[in-house]
Amino acid sequence: MIERPLRPAALFLALSAALIAADAPPSAPHDVVVYGDSSAAVAAAVQAKRQGLDVVLVNTTDFLGGMTCSGLSASDIFHRDAVGGVAREIYGRIGAHYGSRYVDYFEPHVAQAAVDGLVKDVGVTVLMNERLDRSAGGVTKEGARLTAVRLESGKVLRARVFIDASYVGDLMAAAGVRYVVGREANSEFGERLNGAQRGDVRPRRHYTQGDKDHFIKDVDPYVKPGDPSSGLLPFVFAEDPVVGEGDRRIQAFNYRLCVTTDPANRIPFVKPEGYREIDHEMLLRNFEAGDLRLPALIHRLPKGKSDWNSMHAVGTDHVGANWDYPEADYATRVRIERAHELYIRGHLWTLANHPRVPAPVRDKAASYGLCKDEFPSRGGFSPMIYIREARRMRGAHVMTEHECLGKRDVEDPVALASFGLDSHAVRYFVTARGKVERDGVIWNVPPRPYGVSYRSLTPQREECVNLLVPVCLSATHAAHGSIRMEPVFMQLAQACAMAAGIAARENLDVQQVPYPRVREMLEAANLPVVWKGKGR
């Protein structure tokens, strides 16, 4: 396991939080405990503190801000006027660094400074590097009420209301809240974009970027080309998916990387220990078949840097290697993370150095490298795996593609979402023609920003009455693919904190919190919930 020492700002926050927490009576319940490793967790804790609540943020990593501070530097904001509250404040702080009012493409260390500065200025109590004890007794409930959580360090935290703002939903699951992992069948909610999605029979009208994430050339899937008896290449599955059929598979993870072409700041891509050429044979064959695209979606960032993401047929997504991650124990998750890092480092080295890569692509890839001034303790490699989806709660309301595509409005919106219904590949499979194709890719842009329901953040009342879930919220796989953007998560989490304050102070179940009162708080905090048609 790679050691990840505390960054200076995180160390300050951890020490300060430890001193504050040490003074609190062990038996005193907090108003709110926020658990998670995300920017949403920060937004919830900041909002709760500003409401005068006794709040503790339990941060599971050694840095705050989740993916916003870990390489996801292109924030995927389609409509700036759909973003408000703490999210907009963070982007404003980032913008101030660059002499601008608002920036949504940024360097990771600048985002980190903005998040750390906000948490410090507000005075949030933070416990760093603390994880839920997922063994028996890790959570305590009285009926449907969650009363306490135990951390691996032995700390026990009691609260009137809990917010699970983690990317995986461990607290939600431990609290006995029902959830799903994977893709629902299209038939379950009358959707078109859920379930298995075969790339070779995809309906073109669902795409606005053509073949951005599919094979455009025939690639042989067998270890020995043309010989099925030789076995399949790594990560390729023989099963032939049925369009719209549900399963427990999830879309691919990767690491979002901050790269540069500046020779003074560039760390060249190197061959990692444990590299196997066979793991990248599909990439090489795709080039040899004539697909000469650089398999990367590159967003330009300030100071000559770029956000490198997966794109096209074989990119940095480690397709099919993450299906066990949502429910895995901590050690298994680390092994999955290490496998992803090895694959991605090997992919980058292959692009930049392998003689079977076409020279123009090889030269282009070699012009990039990781940044010396980002994540220095990790050699420039991002510290957090990009968990695009994990568990998804089955709450009081399930968001579906119908809301996303403007066919149905919710009655209790607490945030606007607007990104395309987006799923990266779920698996590679062999077609009837004996070639490789990708299952699971969807991309469909909503006609306008749409509201996300407050009830999608609350569990079923019989399961838990004092837990709110803004990240692993109640949504289908298809709808979650649109909602799952960092700015939206932050806004949903801020709304959760508002509702948590009402519930804690008035001894209400979260399902009983009057929506009109939350709506008033949202408006006061400049959190838009109804689209008014403004431009970007």
N, C-alpha and C positions, 0 to 999 in steps of 0.2 A: 504493500500500500504506500502511495506517495504521501509523504508528510506535507501538511499545508500549514505552515506557521502563521500566526496571527499577523495581520497587517497592523500598522501602528494605530490607525483610527479604531479598528476593531478591538485591539488590545485595550485602548483607553476606555471604550464603552464597556468591555467585559469587566474590567477592574472596578469601574464606577458602579456598574450594576450589581456586582457582587457585594460591595460595601453597603449599597442601599438595601439590597435584599436581606443582608445579614441583620439589619436593625428591625425588620418586621417580625412580629410575633408569629411563630410557626403555625399557630392554629387560626390566625386571622384570615378569613376569606377575602380575596381580592374582588373588586367589582367584575373585572374582565381579565382573563388570561388569553393571550393571542399566541398560538403555536404555529410555527412555520419558518420556511427558508426563503420566502419570496418577497418581492416588492409589495405585494398585497398585505403581507404581515406587517410591514412597516407602515403602510397607509392606515391600517386598522388601529395600530397602536398609537399613532400620532393623533388620529381623530379621537380616540378614547381619552387620551391624556388631555386634549384641548377641551373636552367636555367636563373636565374635572373628575374623571373617574380614576380609581385606583387600578392601574393596569400594569401588567407585566408582559413583556414580549419574550417568548422563549424561542431563540433563534438556533436552528440545528446545525449551522455551519460556523466558520470563523470569520465570516463577513456578512454584512447586511445587504439587502436589496435583490437577492436572487439573480435571475437571468438578466435583469436590467443592468446589473453591475458585473456580469460574467460573460460578456461577449455579444449579447443580443443588443447590439448598438443601433440597429435599424428598427425603430420602435413600432413599425407597421400601423401607423396612424393614417387611416384613409381620410378622415375628416377632423381637422383640429378643433372645430367647434363642437364636436361630440365628446371632447375631453375636458374635464374640469377638476376641481378639488385638489387633493394632495398630488395626484398624478400631474396635473398642470403646474403645480407649484414646483415639483421636482424638475420637470422639463424647463421651467423658468429659471431655476437655480443653475441648471446646466447651461442654459442660454446666456446667463449673466457672465459665466466664465469666458464665453466667446464674444462678449459684447453685443449680445442679441437678446430680444425679449423672450424667445422661445426657440428651442432646438430639439428636434426629435431624431437626429443622427449625430452620434457623439462618441467620444473615446470612453472606454470602460472606466479608466481611473477618474475621469471627470464626473461620471455618473456616481461613482463610489463616494467621491467627496461631497456631492450634493446630498446623497442619502444620509451619509454619516453626519453632515452638518445639520440637516433637518432634525434628525433624531436627538442630537445633542442640544440643539436650540430649544426644542420642545420639552426636553427633560424626561424622555421615556426611559423607564427601567428596563434594561435588557439583560437577559441571561444568554451568553454566547456558548456555542459548542455544547448544547444540551439537547438530548434526544429523549423521546418518550420511551419508557420501559415497556416494551411490547410483550413482556411475559405476563403470566397470570397475575392479576392484581394491579396491573399498571394503571388502570383507571378504576375509580369507585363510583358507583351509581346507587341512588336511592329511588327505586322505581324507574321512571323515565327521566330522572334528573341526574346529570353528571355532577358529582360533588368534588372530585379531586383527581389529579393526575400525578403519577410518580415518574420521575425522570431517571435515566440510567445512573446519574450521580447520586441518587438517593433522595434528592429534594422532592418534597411533596407540595404541590400547589393546589389550593382550594380557590374556587371562584363561584360567583353567582351565574356568570355566563362565560362560555368558552367560544373561541373562534378558531377553527382549523383552517389556517391559510397556507398549509403546506401544499407542495406540488403533487404529493402522493396520497394524502388523505388518511394517514395513519391514525390520528386521533379520532376521526370520524368512524373508522372501521372498529377501533378498540371500544368505542362507545356503543357499539351494537347497531349502528345506523346502516340501513340497507344500501347497497351500492352495486354497480355493475362494472365489469372490465371487458373491454372489447367493443364489437360492433353489433348493434341491434339489427335484426332482420328488417328490411324495408316495410314488411307487412305489419310490424308491431305498432308503428305510429303513422302508417300511410305515407312514408317518405319515398323519395327516389334515390337519394344520395347516400343512404346508409348501407350497411352490409357490404359484402364483397363487391368490388368494382373492377372488372376485367379491363385491362388496358387495350386488349385487341378487339373489344366490342363496345368501347365506350361511346356514349352518345355525344357527338361533337357539340351540340348546343349547350352542354354543361361547362364548356371550357372557353375562356377568353384569352388564354395564352397558348393555344394550340398544343403542341406536343412537348411542353417544357419538361415534363417528368416521365416521359415514356421512351421506349426504344423506337427509333426511327429506322433502324437497320436490323436485319436478322442476325441473331447471336446464338451460337450453339451452346447448349447447357451442359454438355457432358465432358467429363475429365479428358477423355480421348474424343475429339470431335467426331460426331457421327456414330459413336458406339455407345448405345445406352447401357451395355453391360459393364462399361468402365465406371459407372456411377456418375452422380451429379456433382457439379461444381459446388463449393461451399456456399451456403445461404440460399440455394435454389431448392424448391420443393416440388414434388411430383404431383401433388394434389391439384386438381383442376377446379377452380372456384366456380360456384354458381352465383351469378349476379344477384345481389340483394339478399343473399343468405347471411345470417348472423353467425358470429363466432366470438371467441375470447381473445382475438389478436388485436394489437394496437399499432398505431402508426409509428414509424421509425423515429428513433432518437439520433441526435448527433451532438457535437460540441460546436457552438457558434464561436468562430475564431476572429480575432482582430489581427489583421495582416497589414504589411506595408511593402512598398516598392522602394523605400528610401534606403540606399545601401548603408548609411550610417546607423540606421535603427533596425535593420533587417537581420533576423536570425534564420539562416537558410534551413529548408526542410531537410532533415536527416533521416537515414534509415533506422527505424527503431529496433531495439533488441526484441527478438521473437518474430521478426518479419518473415512472412511466407508469401512467395510469389503467387501461389495458387489462390490465396485470398483475394488477389487483385486480377486474376485471369479474366474474369468477366469484363472488367474495365478495359483490359488490353485487347480483348477480342472485339469489343464494341468499337474501339478505334480502328482496328484492322478491317472491320466490316464497313467502314466509311463514315462513321459519325465523328466528325472532327470538331465538335463543340467542346469548349472547356466546361467540364461539368460542375460549374459553380455559379451561384447567384451572388454577385459582388455589388455591395452598396458602398458608395464613397462616403467616407467620414472625414472630419477635419484633420488637419496636420498630416496629410498624405497617407492616411490609413484607410482601411476598408473592412467591412463586415463580410466574412466569407461564409456562405451557407450552401447547402446541397442543392443541386439542380440537375436536370436531365436524367439520363438512364441510370448512370452509376456514379453517384457523388459521395459526399461525406456521410450521408445517412447510412447507418449500419442496419440494413433492412432485415427484419426477422430475428434480431438478436436480443430484443428487449421484452418479449412477451411475458416473461416471468417477473419483470421488475416491480410492477405495482404492489404485489402481495408478498414479495420476497423479504427474507430477513435482511438485516443490515449487511452482514458479511456477503451474502449473495449479491446484493446490490453493488457492493464495491467491486466484486468480480466482473459484473456486467459492465460497470463503468470503465474498468481497466481494459476490458475487451474492446469497448468502443474507442477508447483512446489509442490503443494499439492499431486498430483498423484505420482510424483517421490519419494517424501519423504515417502509417504505411501507404495509404492512399495518396497523401500529399507528396511523399518522397517518390512514389511511382510516377506521378504526373510530371514531376520536375526532373527526373533522372533516367527513367527506364528507356532503353533504346527502342522498344516497341511502341512507345508513344510518339505520335507524329511530331516532327521537329517544331513546327509553329506552336503547337499546344505545349510541348515540353518547355520551350523557351519562355512562353507566357507564364506558365506555372512557376518556373524557376526565378522569374523576376520578383515573385512575392516571397515573403517569409514572415514568421511571427515577429512580434514587436519587442524589442529589448525593454521598453519602458512600460509595458503592460504585463501584469502578473509575473513579476521577476522571479518570485520563488518557485514558479512553475515553468521557467524557461520560456515564458510568453504564451503558454498553453492555458486556455480558459479553465477555471477551477470547477465549474458546475456543468454536469451533463444537461442537455436540453430535453427536459421531460415534456414532450408535447401533449401527452395525455396519460393518465394513470387510472385510478378509480374515478368513477362518477356517481355521485349520490343519486338515489331514487327518492327525491324529496316530495314536498307538497305540490309542486308543479314541475313538469318536465319540459324544458325548452327543446323545441324540435326545429327542423328546417322550415316548417310552416311560418313560425315567427320570424326567422332569419330572412326569409324571402318575401316578407310583407304580406303574406296571405292571412295572417292572424295577428292581432295585437294583444298584448298582455294588459291586464287592468291595473297592475301595480308595479310599473317600471321603476327601477332604482339606478339604472345606468344605461347608456347607449353603447351598442356594439355595431361595427360596420365592416369588419374585415371579411374577405371572401370565406365561404365555407371551404375549408382547406384541410385536406389530409395528405400527408406524404405517404409513400408506399408502405404497405403492410407486409408484403412478402413478394419474392420472385417465384414464378411458377413456370412450368413447361406447358406450352400450348399444344393443341392437337397436331400442329405442324412440326413439333419437335424443336421449338425455339423458345427463348426466354422472354417473358413479359412480366409486368408489374401489376400486382393487385392492390387496390385500395386508394389510388390517387383520385382526389376530387378537387375541384376548384370552381366555385360559382359565386360571383359577387352579388351581394344583396342590392336591391334597387335603391335603398336608402338606409341610413342608420335606423336601428330598431331597438326597442326597449327590452331589457332583461328583467324578468319577474323577481320580486322580493321572495315569493314563495319557492323559487328555485334555489334559494340559499338556506332554506329551513328544512330539517328532516320531517318525516311523518311524526305527528305529535305523540303517538304511542311509543315511538322509538327513543326520542330525546327531545326535551322541551327547552333546553338551555344551551344549544349548540348552533352555530351558524357556520356555513361553509361556502366561501366566495370563490375558491379556485377549483376544487373538485365538486363543483356545483351540479345540480340536477339538470342534466342535458343529455341528449342523444350524442352519439359519436359525431354525427354530421353537424349538429348545432354547436357542439363544443369546439369543433374545428374553426368556427368563426369567432366565438366568444373568447377563446383562449389567448388573447393578446394582453401583454403586460399592462397597458393603460386601462383596459377594461377590468382586469383583475383588481387593480388598485382602487378603481371606483366602486366596484362591488364590495370590496373589503371595507371601504370607508362607510358605505351604507350599512354594512353589518355592524360596525362599531356604533353608529347612531342608534340602530335598533337595540343593540346590546345595552346601551346606556339606559334607554327607556325601560327595558325588561329588568335590569338590575335594580334600578331605583324604585320601581313600582311593583316589584315582585310579580312580573308577568312572564308567562311562557313566551318564547320568541314568536310562536305562531299567533299569539294574542296581541302583539304590538300593533297599534292602530297605524295603518299605512298612511293616512293623511298627515300624521305627525312626523313620520319619517320623510314624507315628501316635502314638508315645510323646511326641515333641516337640510335636505338636499339642495333646495333652492337657495337657502342662506349660504351654503358652502359653494355655490356656483358649480353644482354638479348637474349637468343637463340630463333629462330623462325623456324629453319629447323632442324629436327632430323638427327644426324650424326652417330647414332648407337652405342654410347658409353655405357658402363655399368653403374651400380648404383654407 
